[in-house]
Amino acid sequence: NGGRMVCPVVDGGAAPTHAARIITIRGPNKWVANPIDQYTVGANNGNTTALSIAGGTTTTDNQLAIILCSVPGASQSVSTCTNSHLTSITKQFDSLYTQTTTIGLALHTGKLGTAGPFGATSITMSGAGNNVGCVLTIKP
């Protein structure tokens, strides 16, 4: 993108872990410098099953919400992903990497119909661990 978009930063606490996956999103306006309207973050450094990602405020209607979170441990997954302001929350993937047994990455998508504030996203893991997440909202 020529360096136009801000890279989200999430503080995962004292033990940084990195996970990445390339995804393609259809539908954003390709003529805008930055299709990301909002990004919000959350961290669970308490070794529990719960992760809360902060809400935010969108500026346009009909945005796509991309919900990403790290998945701790060798056999864990996301049990639930909820946000009362989003519709059609759908799990896209929830996977561990074959190169490591310490982290995976989960991605859900949802829809934000009306511009304005949206609440926190709650994610429950299948087992306890430390993890981080973010919500990106994409302008149509």
Secondary structure, DSSP 8 states (H G I E B T S, - for coil): -TT-S--------SS-----------SS-TTSS--EEEEEEEEEEEEEEEEEE--EEESSSSEEEEEEEEEESSS--EEEEE-TT-EEEEEEEEEE-TT-SSEEEEEEEEEE-SSEEE--EEEEEEEEEEEEEEEEEE--
